[in-house]
Structures are given as structure tokens and as C-alpha cells.
Amino acid sequence: MAAQKRTGMTARRRRRLSRAVQYGVFAAVVIAVAALADWGRIADSFLRLDVAADMFPRVWTAFGNTVLYTLLAFVFGMLVGVPIALMRVSGLAAYRWFATVYVEIFRGLPALLVLFLVGFAVPQAFPGVTWPGGVYGQVAIGLGLTSSAYIAESVRAGIQAVPPGQVEAARSLGMSHTRTMITVVLPQALRIVVPPLTNELVLLTKDSSLVFVLGVTTATMELTKFARSELTSTANATPLLVGGLLYLLLTVPLSALARRLENKGDRR
Amino acid sequence: MSDPIVTIRDLHKRFGDNEVLRGIDLDIDEGEVVCLIGPSGSGKSTLLRCVNLLEPPTSGTVRAAGHDMTDPDVELDAARRDIGMVFQHFNLFSHLTILDNVAIAPRRVLKRPRAEAEAEARRLLAEVGVDGKERAKPSQLSGGQQQRVAIARALAMDPALMLFDEPTSALDPELVGEVLSVMKGLAADGMTMLVVTHEMSFAREVADRVVFLDGGVIVEQGPPSTMLTEPETERAQSFLHRVLHPVD
């Protein structure tokens, strides 16, 4: 072989060598960073066990609020997003236009701005109007509006992924358009969109950190706000690390679940 | 003789510039088994789908199972209950169990009580020879089993007429027989059937009449004994020759 003559190496040996070099460079970088970092200082700002311990058990209230806000927004997003998705595939042009405009608006606006609108602009513009459920209602609507636009797009894609033969079979049995949607199309579409909806739940978990703009109390604080106020009161960054780990406690399993559901969907 | 159960007059169907059906007249009597044959693209499937208006005709009239299908005021959903349809790719509801596939339309459309609909579904599944699979999902069944379930699903609505759109074309050859034998049983029970098929042996054995379509018109029709052995038109002769002797 020509290549072997030139370098005196087989293809396999060359591959091994290349891999060894890459591992070597990677290890060297890790060691260099570890050696150059001021571990004492880092531990002092991020890993103060006494500061971390002091956060418990109060942090669980904030953790619970993060979960609660996420679920509230998700439920609102589903309740609004699924009908919007149905409108987007409707035969009535007026429904389609409305749904398209709705999706474009709430997908195009920053979630933070929508929260401001719901929390401040609307109550100011319509005096006497209060959102049901106080801050919880504001969160459900404020975060849920944005979420509903994404959910609507996912569900629409799911509806359109249901094979047309399923609809034809249902119609040929005498099912009405609406009956076909409820009995055949939506159940299959929702199965198809479970992975993207799980991802939406991950995004919402993180977006729940925006709730602080509504002005929350100790009882209604979520994780990020809680970690930040601990940061201020202790002048130490450990609370950010604890808060971050608690987010990962929620989002990593959800992402893993979404991946598993996606793979399961492929196999079917 | 009573009125025909299907009456098609001057039926035209156009997809854009492509006129797929160019004036079809066809009557089918109650209890008759009619096989539609013809080259691909001849409009067989489109004609079948125009009978229950899955495909709305461009012009012409269709009466089927006592309903004026092309009347703008027709209650299509009600009319389709009386016209069963079996598809080439089965189209079983993939999220439902086999039992639910058969019981769902009687329950949701005819508002039958669940227990009654399921008992009837079990009976029909036994009739088409798919028992013991009630809790399985469609994807766990063979193609032949799925198509027999699809036939049971259509029968569950107690239709006056059954449409079959190439019911065995998507099946492995060794599974074709089990589906055809269920269809033979149906024909023997007196079901009116309109069947788009490439199975000439089925047509010969079961059909009362064979209709040869080409280029969107009925070129020739007659009893299978003459249609499949000595057709008059040259187009039918050459089509049959190609189907029966594909290697020549």
C-alpha cells in the first residue's frame, strides 16, 4: 500500500495515534485550567457549605413555586394552544387568520415583555380589572400566552403529521369533521407532539425565572429570585450554585424523558 | 327488479387540468359484486372514492344506498354510515386497540352502549378470523390480519354496500388469500360489493360483473366468464394479456 510505504503506518495505527493526540490535548487543557485556577477563592465564593445549608429548608418554597409557575403556564398554554392549533388547520379562513396572527404575535414577543403587559399594562389600562388568582393568575396568563403560541405550533405540526388515510377511514365510517378530530386526529397528534411538548416544559421551567418582575413576596418567590436575594444577603455566590443545581434537577430528567419519548416514537 | 343500489350518471372528475373520469354511467344492483379493473391511472380508485364522496365529483350524479350523494343538501355523514369502505393500506386507527377500532364508530356515531358495541365487535372479529387479538394495537398484526380487521370495522356499521379499494395490493403474496376468502364469504352472504382489484382469479370466481376502465371511461363490461377470457375491445384484450401473462 502506497500510504503505508510513505508513513510506515497502517490506517488503523494512524487512527489510533490521532485519537491519542486528541485525548492528550484535551487532558492537557483540563490539567492547565485546574492548575492555574485559584481553587481556594473559587471554593470560597461558590462552595460555602454553611451558606448552602442555611438556604434549607426555605429554598423548597422557591423550588415549589418554580414547579407551580411552570405547570400553571403549561396548563394555560395547552388550554389555549390546542384550540389555536385547531383554528390554524380549520377550513374557515377567519379562524386561520386569527390563529396565525395570534401565534406570530406571541411567538415574536419576548416572554418578559408579555409578563410586563399582563402584570402592569393591562391593569393600568383597564382599572378595576384584576387577574383571577392574584400573582398565580398573572403568571399562568403572562407566561402561558407565550407558551401557548409555541404549543399551538407543535400541535399543528402534530395534526398535520397524522396520515390522511386516518381521516378518510373515520369519515368513511360516518364520523363528522369534529368527531374525527376528537376521536382520531387529536389523540394521535398529541402522541406525536409529546417530545416537543416536554421540551416546551423545560423552556418554561427556565422562563419561570422571569416572574420576579411581577414583584413577588417571600411566599411567592421562585428559585432564581430566591437565589439572588440570598446572594445579596450573604454576599456569596453559593446560592446561585444551589439554585442552578435545583433547576438541573428538574430539567435534566425532563430532557432525558423527551429524548426517550422521541426514540420510542422513531421505533413505532 | 328493485331499483339499483348504486346509480352513477355522467360522472366527471377533474384534478386541475387532468380529467380522471370522463363521463361514467354505472348501475349496481342489490347483492351484486362488481369488480373494477383497468390499468393504473385509469380512474378506478377515483370512481370508487366518488361513490362515498371521499372525492367530490366535478359533475354528474351519484346515488348510493338510498342517498343522493351529489345533492348539496345531502347528510353526508349519515349517508356514509350505509357505505362501508376498505382501503389499500388498511388505515386502521393506530392509537386504538383492535377491539376499539371495530367498536369505535358504532359507539361514537350510532351512540350504541359500549358493552353492546364491543360484543358485536368481538362477533365480527371472530367472523373475519381475527380473535384473541382484541387488546393488540394494529401495528402488532400482520397485513392480512389488519385488512380483515378493517373489513370488520366497516361491517360494524351494518352497511348496505361495501367499497374495496385494492384491498390486497399492499399485502405480501402469502397473505392475499386470507383477505380474499373473507371477501368471498361476504359476497356469499349477499353483500353488495364494488371492488377495485388486480386479482383476476377473485374477479373470475366471485364477481357477477367485471367493469373495464381505461382513460376515465368504461370501455367494456360483462360477466367475468366473457370479460376475462374473450373481451371484445382491443384495449381490454391487451390489458388482460399484460396482467395474465406479465412475462411475455
Interface residues (C-beta under 8 A of the other chain):
Chain A: P163 G165 Q166 E168 A169 A170 R171 S172 L173 G174 M175 S176 R179 T183 V184 P187 Q188 R191 R268
Chain B: N52 L54 D77 A78 A79 R80 R81 I83 G84 M85 F87 H89 N91 L92 F93 S94 H95 I104 A105 R108 V109 S139 A150 R153 A154 M157
